Amino acid sequence: MKLAVYAISAPLIAESVFAPLNLWRGRTVANWIRFTGLSARSARMVAAPVKLLAALLLIAGLIWRPLDLVAAAAVLAIALFYLFRLGHPARRAADGIVAFTVFGALAAALLAVQLLR
């Protein structure tokens, strides 16, 4: 089970570390606006710090299991937020829907594995 936790956590950590960096640098702000309909400022001031916090929780969760449960729930909430925003007819972007469905599925799998341990 521990191996499954590490295997599922690795891509979630990578995404959660690089996503805020890309938002702060402006590299993925256009996608943020396209997927969510929210401002670039909200990407840099809210989304990026939340995603970085999720990454830190995922890393710490590898050491202390209760944090991993919180981290998985946080990452799942982030993915669900994006999917909710992508549900608007003007923002239905297939690439975003696929990406955040996969991201959410990984978070749900991590949460399930941690709950089963």
C-alpha positions as CSV (number, residue, x, y, z in Angstrom):
1,M,0.0,0.0,0.0
2,K,2.8,2.4,0.8
3,L,4.2,1.9,-2.7
4,A,0.8,2.8,-4.1
5,V,0.8,6.0,-2.0
6,Y,4.2,7.0,-3.4
7,A,3.3,6.1,-7.0
8,I,0.0,8.1,-6.9
9,S,1.6,11.0,-4.9
10,A,4.5,11.6,-7.3
11,P,2.5,13.0,-10.2
12,L,0.2,15.0,-7.9
13,I,3.3,16.5,-6.2
14,A,4.9,17.4,-9.5
15,E,1.7,19.0,-10.8
16,S,1.1,20.8,-7.5
17,V,4.6,22.2,-7.5
18,F,4.9,23.3,-11.1
19,A,1.3,24.7,-11.5
20,P,1.9,27.6,-9.1
21,L,5.3,28.4,-10.6
22,N,3.7,28.5,-14.0
23,L,0.9,30.7,-12.8
24,W,3.3,33.1,-11.1
25,R,5.4,33.3,-14.2
26,G,2.4,33.9,-16.4
27,R,2.9,30.8,-18.5
28,T,-0.5,29.2,-17.8
29,V,-2.5,32.2,-16.8
30,A,-4.2,32.1,-20.2
31,N,-5.4,28.6,-19.5
32,W,-6.6,29.7,-16.0
33,I,-8.7,32.4,-17.6
34,R,-10.0,30.1,-20.3
35,F,-10.8,27.2,-17.9
36,T,-12.2,29.3,-15.0
37,G,-13.3,32.6,-16.4
38,L,-11.6,34.3,-13.5
39,S,-8.9,37.0,-13.6
40,A,-5.2,36.6,-13.9
41,R,-4.8,38.3,-10.5
42,S,-6.9,35.6,-8.9
43,A,-4.6,33.0,-10.5
44,R,-1.5,34.6,-9.0
45,M,-3.0,35.6,-5.6
46,V,-5.3,32.7,-4.8
47,A,-4.9,29.7,-7.0
48,A,-1.1,29.5,-7.0
49,P,-0.7,29.7,-3.2
50,V,-3.4,27.1,-2.7
51,K,-1.8,24.7,-5.2
52,L,1.6,25.2,-3.5
53,L,0.1,24.5,-0.1
54,A,-1.4,21.3,-1.6
55,A,2.0,20.3,-2.8
56,L,3.6,20.9,0.6
57,L,0.8,18.9,2.3
58,L,1.3,16.1,-0.2
59,I,5.1,16.0,0.6
60,A,4.5,16.2,4.3
61,G,1.8,13.6,4.0
62,L,4.4,11.1,2.8
63,I,5.8,11.4,6.3
64,W,2.7,11.8,8.4
65,R,-0.4,10.0,7.1
66,P,-3.1,12.4,8.4
67,L,-1.7,15.2,6.3
68,D,-1.9,13.0,3.3
69,L,-5.6,12.6,3.8
70,V,-6.0,16.4,4.0
71,A,-3.7,16.9,1.0
72,A,-5.6,14.4,-1.2
73,A,-8.9,16.1,-0.2
74,A,-7.4,19.5,-1.1
75,V,-6.2,18.3,-4.5
76,L,-9.5,16.7,-5.2
77,A,-11.3,19.9,-4.2
78,I,-9.0,21.9,-6.6
79,A,-9.8,19.5,-9.5
80,L,-13.5,19.6,-8.7
81,F,-13.3,23.4,-8.7
82,Y,-11.8,23.4,-12.2
83,L,-14.3,20.9,-13.4
84,F,-17.2,22.9,-12.0
85,R,-15.9,26.0,-13.8
86,L,-15.3,24.1,-17.0
87,G,-19.0,23.0,-16.9
88,H,-20.1,26.5,-18.1
89,P,-21.0,26.3,-21.8
90,A,-18.6,29.1,-22.7
91,R,-15.6,27.4,-21.0
92,R,-16.0,23.8,-22.1
93,A,-12.4,23.0,-23.1
94,A,-11.8,19.3,-23.7
95,D,-8.1,19.6,-22.7
96,G,-9.0,21.1,-19.4
97,I,-11.8,18.6,-18.7
98,V,-9.5,15.6,-19.4
99,A,-6.6,17.0,-17.4
100,F,-8.6,17.8,-14.3
101,T,-10.6,14.6,-14.5
102,V,-7.3,12.7,-14.5
103,F,-5.9,14.9,-11.7
104,G,-9.1,14.5,-9.7
105,A,-9.1,10.7,-10.2
106,L,-5.5,10.5,-8.9
107,A,-6.4,12.5,-5.9
108,A,-9.5,10.3,-5.3
109,A,-7.3,7.2,-5.6
110,L,-4.8,8.6,-3.1
111,L,-7.6,9.4,-0.7
112,A,-9.1,5.9,-1.1
113,V,-5.7,4.2,-0.7
114,Q,-5.0,6.2,2.4
115,L,-8.4,5.5,3.9
116,L,-7.9,1.7,3.2
117,R,-4.5,1.6,5.0
